[in-house]
Amino acid sequence: MTHLNTLQSDRLKIKIYESRQSLGQAAGAEAAARIKELLQANGHVRIIFAAAPSQNEFLETLSKDEGIDWSKVTAFHMDEYIGLADDAPQRFGLFLRERLFDIVKPGNVHLIDSNTDGELECRRYAALLQEAPIDIVCMGIGENGHIAFNDPPVADFQDPAVIKAVELDDACRQQQVNDGCFPAFDAVPTHALTLTIPTLLSGAHLFCMVPGKTKHNAVKLTLNGPITTECPASILRTHADCTLFVDTDSYGDIK
């Protein structure tokens, strides 16, 4: 999938596409190629996935690639609401099952159970994540610059935790309404469990898919602002192998 331009901000690679469809297809093809390469080299791959509408085209592309031996993939996800029913359509585990896991059937799928004791669940999930290095992280950026649910008020670049409970800030909750995931602001849960920023950055290869006009300001701050928790995604500029996939809507007039 031909991109319009390739840029760099510190260590972060940026690829600009005409549309969210071409962005998702290109990112999916690149991630699939990396998965196959790692499977050939190591025999197993551990991947963390994000659940959000911004990931739809990427996940669809990945789910249709027939060259990946998913039986040798261990899959995680990066966050989950606290307080939603197990079968609520907004649950991120369900989102990823419907769009990817139930289609490709990874060898191991580890979902966050946010409806149990939070402290125990954080310990359980942290232990699973720490069994071996994370190879790939597939992620997005929120309207407020969050990565996973590390909103500016709770983001910590030196977080000692692997996964933690957080309170969601208002901009993050409003985004869930803007994305069509919830009917109204008050319907959005106030708390969630999230992987921390050091956990996300521990992945060897990061693929970050960020389409749409509503993400323009977050992309601008990520690329051109200071590296600070005011825009948590700005830390991606320090990672050794992260590619940011944007479209003309999310990139816009950034210079």
Secondary structure, DSSP 4 states (H G I P E B T S, - for coil): ---SEEEEETTEEEEEESSHHHHHHHHHHHHHHHHHHHHHHHS-EEEEE--SGGGHHHHHHHHT-TT--GGGEEEEESEEESS--TT-TT-HHHHHIIIIIHHH--SEEE---TTS-HHHHHHHHHHHHTTS---EEEE---TTS-BTTB-TTT--TT-S-SEEEEEPPHHHHHHHHHTTSSSSGGGS-SEEEEE-HHHHHTSSEEEEEE-SGGGHHHHHHHHHS-SSTTSGGGGGGG-TTEEEEEEHHHHTT--
